[in-house]
Amino acid sequence: MIRQRPDKHFSRCGFAQRVLLFHATAWRGGTGKSRLGDSRMKKFKVALLFSLKANAPQEATDDDTPWDRWNELDSEKSVTGYERALRAAGHEVIPLEGDHTLIDNLLKYNPDICFNTCEGHHGKSREAQIPAVLDMLRIPYTGSGVMSLAVALDKAMTKRVLQFYSIPTPGFQVFVTGDEPTDPRLNFPLFAKPSLEGSGIGITAKSICRTPRELREQVRYLLRAYKQPILVEEYVEGREITTGILGNLMPRGAWIKEKKRLEAARALVAQTENASNNGGGTLTINPSNGKKAVVREYYYSGVRVLPPLEVDFSPLPDIAPLYNSEIKGNNPWGPRYLCPAPLTAKLTSQVGRLTVATFRALECYDFARVDFRIRASDNQPMVIEINPLPGLTEALSDIVLEADAAGISYNELIHTILAAALRRYGLWEE
């Protein structure tokens, strides 16, 4: 059951102890004041589109039916949070389930833009189905388009794109029948998971396969249970890191001009606040050692990479260190979440550059989350996947925690995503 973060867990994440010395809010903001509810911004009729877990299809089950197959879908609490944040900015909000009634409802209400969180239920491109409908009806929407969502949902196809752009990702193979010979170029241990799922669905301790027999058994089980191709990749021993990204990439000329504006604005904030910690930034208490840690953020070509978050499994010594659906759905506060992650400036910059490169390679829009493993043998960040439709549950989802560490409230995060889409469609200019 997804739940609000209880107060007693705040200290784990370091958010209750955050000491905000200053935050360079110049990024697409300028004045340092919240842009939420800014009277200069036109108010829009926003259709809030979602896929409620409570409305998931009721289907026959058997012994191999996985318990977590609908874990990506929204809870009523999550949808209530989205709606409240949009209304806080003064918009008219129309909540709509992303099902067979959607087209008629969209034609009835005629929204200016849709805030899309629909995951869909069936098919290899289920996350792209609602955006395809919106494209057909010529209705603007937040988030990535049909191609990006379809490719990103297919983990094997995503890795082929990453390899084309020389973005580091573990070697892999796709199993369709379970009888394919293992690629001899792959080194054990290997990691097996469904190729067309998110939210850690289908991942357990048995996903780490150390022998050919373990691999064969796990692949065949996953094929029976999830009825889709299975991705097998080299298992990366190392730290679990995730980063959120906001905004849209700019043409080079526009970004150079924007970069100069940003640098001037941030320097002014630093001078005003007399900040001297590595050029300024938000300071948090790092829960791993109690010391103050600078929030290093990465800005490039119009996008903002939020502070990296590390999932620390040390409080759970008896389980495999895997950020899976069991953790995300049933025990979200079992691990510790270190944000900003205790990474060196060099490693933070590497993660930032790879986050932007992955966002660019998949042609994403407005926001996304990129997941990494930092390979223990050489400290190389390895891109595991990108989620162009990440969870946005208040006080719980990774990108929400990362935004909080950067000084961005939940309402401001939702507004920032909507504003990025409005600018992209030419519906709003600051």
N, C-alpha and C positions, 0 to 999 in steps of 0.2 A: 504494500500500500504506500503510495507516494504521500509524503506528509510535509508540513511546514517544518523548517529547521528549528528544533527546540533550543531555547536559550543556553542550556547547559553545554551545547556543542559549539557555541560561537568561538570559544577560546581555541578550539581545535583548528579552526580555519584562520584565526588571527584577525577576524573582521571586527570583533567587539573591541579589540585592543588597538585598532588602527589609529595611528597618530597622523593626522592629515596636515602636513606642513604646507604643501601647496600642490596644486594640480594644474598642469598646463592645459587649460581648457580652450586654448586658441584653436584647436583642431575643429574646423567647421563650426566654431562657436563664436570665438572672438572676444567677448566681453568678460567671460568667466561666470556669467549668470546662467542659470538654467534656461534652456530654450523651450522647456516644456510649457505649453500654454502661451507662448509668445504671441502677443496681440497682433504682431506684424504678419503672422502666418495665417493664411486662409484656413478656415475650418472645412473639413471634407466629410463626405458620407463614405464611411469605411465599412465594407462587408468583411467581417471576421470569419474566416473559413477554417474549419477544424474537423478532425476525425475522432470522435469520442470513443474511448475504449468500451463504454457501456453500450454503445450502438454497434459494436463489431458483429459481423455475421455469425449466426448460430449454426454450427456445422457439426456433422457427425464426427466422433472422435474414436480413436483406438489406442492400443497400448503404446504406440510410438508417437502419438500426438504430443508435441512439445508444449509445456506449460506456459512458455514465454512468447508464444507466437504473436500476441497482440500487445506486447510490452511497449512498442513505439507509439501507440495511440495516446491521445490526450485524456487526462482526467478532467472531471468537471471543475476541480479546483484550479487547474492550469488555465483552462479557458476563461474562468472568472477573472484570473489575474490579467490575462491579455486584454480583456474587455475593459477592466477598470483602468488600466494604464492608458489605453486609447482614449477613453472618455476624459481622463485627467488632462489631456491636451486639448480638450474642447471639441473633439470630433463627434459626429453622430455615428454610432456603432450599430451594425445589424449582424447579430450572430447567426451563422448558417452552417449546418452540417454539410460536409462535402460528399453527398450521396446522390442518388438518382433524381432527387428533387431540386438539385442546385441550379440547373439551367433555368427552370421556370422561376425560381426565386430571384436569380440575378436579373432576369428580364423584368420582373415585377418591381424590384427595389431600385434598379439602375444606379449602382454605387459608382462613386468617382474612382475608387481604388479598392482592391482586396488585400487584406492582411492574411496571407496564406500560411497555414500550419498543417495542411492536410497531408497525411502519410499514405492514404489509400489502403486497400485491403488485398488486392490480388494483382498478379502480373509482374513481369520483370521490370516494368517501368511505372509501377503504381504511384510513386511520388510525383511523377510527371503528368499524371492523368488530368488533375484539376488545372494545372497551368496550361495544358493543351486546350482545354475547354475555354479558359479565359482568353488565350490567344485567338481562338476562333471567334469569340464574342467581342474581341478587341477591347477588353477591360484590363486596365493596368493592375499589377499585383506586386507584392513584395517578394524578394528572394530571387533565386536563380531560375533560369528558364528551363524549357522542356529538355533540351539536349544535356545540359549540365546535370540535372536531377536524374535523368535516365542513366547516364554514364557513371555518375558517382555512386548510385545504388548498386551497380555491378562492380564489385570490388576487383575482379580480375581485369575488366576493361579499364578501370581507373589506373591500375598498376601498369598496364600497357601504355597509357598516356604518360604516366610519370616517367617510365623508362625512356620514352621517345624524347622527353625534355631533359633527360639526364638528372632527374630528381631522385635522390637515393631512397630506395624502397627494397624490402627483402625479396630475394628470388622466390619464384612461385610456380605452381602448376595447378591446373583445373582438372578435377575428377568428375566425370559425368556418369559412369557406370560403376565405378569402384574396382574395376578389373584392370584399369590402365597400369602399365609399368611405371614405377616412380622414376622421374627424371634423375639420372645419375649425377647431374651437376648440383643437385640439392643436398645440403648437409644436414644430418640429424643433429639436434632435435628439430622436428618439423611441427607446424601448428596448423590445425584443421578447423575450419569454420564455414558456415553457409556463405555462399558468395553474394546473396541478394538480401541480406538483412542488415539492420543497424542496432544500436543500443546494446551491443554485446550479446545479441540473441544467438543461441546455439553454442556459446563458449562455456566450457567447463574445464576442470583440471585435466580431464581426459583429452582436451584439445592439444595439449603438449604431448607429442608422440616421440618417444625416444628410440623406438625400434620399428622395423618394417611391419611387424605383426600388429603393434599398437596402432600404427597409422591405418592399416587396412581395416581393422575393426572399427575405428572411429569414423572413417570415411563412409563405410557402409551403413553405420548407424545414422549418421547425419543425412545421408541420401534418403533413407527410409522415413526419417522424422520430418525433414524440411522439404523434401521433394523438389530439390533444385541442385544445380551444380555446387560442388564443394571446392573452396579455395584452400590449397595447401601451400604454406610459405615457410621459409626458414624462420625459426623462432629466435627472436632477438632478446637475449638476456640483457636487462638493463632497466632504467628508470622510465616510468610512464608519465608522459608529458602531453598536455593538450593546450591549444591556443585558439582564441577566438579572433576573428577579423571583421572589421566594420568598414563600410563605404564601398566605393567603386573606383576602379583604376582610371587614371586620367591620361590623356595624350601627353607626350613628353613635354611639349612646350608649356602646356597649361600647368603641369606639375612643377616645373621649375619656378614659375611665378608664384604658385601656391606655397612651395617650400620656403621661398624667401619671406613670404608673409608669416608663415608659421614660425620660422626662426626668430623673426623680429618680435612677434607677439610673445613667444615663450621666453625670450630674453628679457622682455619687459616684466613679465610675471616674476621671473627669477630675481630681477633687480628689486622689484617691489617687496617681495617676501624675504629678500636677503637670504635666498637659499644657496647653499654651497655644497650640497651633497651630489656629486657627480653631475653637475649641470642642472640639478633640480629634479623634482619628481615627487610622487606620493611616497611617503614612508609607511611601512607596515611593520608590525611585530612578526618576525618569522617564528611560527610555532615550534620549529625544530630546535631552536636554541635560545629563543627569547630576545634576540638582538634585532635592532632596527635594520630593515633591508629596503634599499631603494627599488621602487617599482620602475623597471626599465621597459619602456614601450618602443615599438618599432613603427615608424611612419615611412611610407614609401608610395609615391605615385598616386596620392589621394586616398590611400587606405590606411587604416590604423590597426596594428596588431596589438591586441590586449596583452597584459602581463601573462606569461605562461603559468599554468597550474600543474603541479605535480601531485599525482595520486600516490600516497605513501601507504603501503600495505603493512607496515611494521606492527600496527595494533592487532593484526590478524595473522599471527604466526602459523596457525594451523590450516590455512587455506592457500591455494595457489595464487600468486600475485597477478591476478587477471581482473581487469575492469569489465566485468561481464553483466549479464542481465540480472543475475542473482544479487550482485552488489547494487546495481543501479535501481532495481525494482523493489528489493526486499530489505536491503541493509545499506542504504546510501551513506549512513554515518558510521559505518564500520571502519573504513580507512580514514586517514587524515588527509586534508586537502591543503597543500602548501601553495599559497598564492600571495606574492610572487614566488615562483619556484626558486629554490636556492641554487641558481645557475650562475656561472661566471658571465661577465659582460660579453665575452667572445661567444660563448655558447648561446646566450640569449639572442645575440645578433644573428647567429647561424639559424636558429629556430625561426626568427622573424623573417629572414630572407626566404627560407624554404616554405614558410606559410604563404607568403605573397606569391612565390613561384607556383605553388600548387593551386592557389586561388585563380591565378592567371591561366594556368594550363587547362583547367576545367571550365574556364570562362564563367566564373560565378559572379553573382551580383549581391550587393547590399550587406550580406553577412554570411558567415560560415564558421566551421570549427575544423581544425586540422589536428589529427592525433599522431603522436610520435612515440617511438621508443628510442632512448639514448643508449646506443650500443656500448656495453660495459667495456669491451675489449679495446676500443679506441676513441670513445666519447663522440662517435658520429651520430647525429640525429638521423633517424630513419623514419620516413613518412609511412605510416601504416594505412591511413585512409583520410579522406576529407568528407565531411558531412555538410552539404550546402543547405540543409534544413534541420539544424540542430535544435535540441530541446530548449525551451525558454521558460521553464517553470520557475516561478519566483523563489529565491533563496535556496534553490536546489540544483538547477542545471549548471553545467560547467561554465558556459559562456556568461551566465548571470553572475557566478562567483568571480570570474575574471573581470567583468565590468565593475563589480563592486570594489575590487581591489584597486581599480583605476579611478575610483571616485565617481563612477557613473551609477546613479540610482536605477532601480528596476524600471520605473516609469520613463526615465530618460533613455534607457536602452531600447525599449519598445519604440519610443518616439524617434530615436536615431535611425532605426531600421526603416520605419515608415518614411522618414524624411529623405533617406538615401534613395528610396524607390521613387518618391515624388520628384526629386531632382532629376533622376535618370529619365523619367518620362516627360520632363519639361513642364510638370504641373506646378512646380514651386521653385522660385529663385530667392536665395537669401538676399 
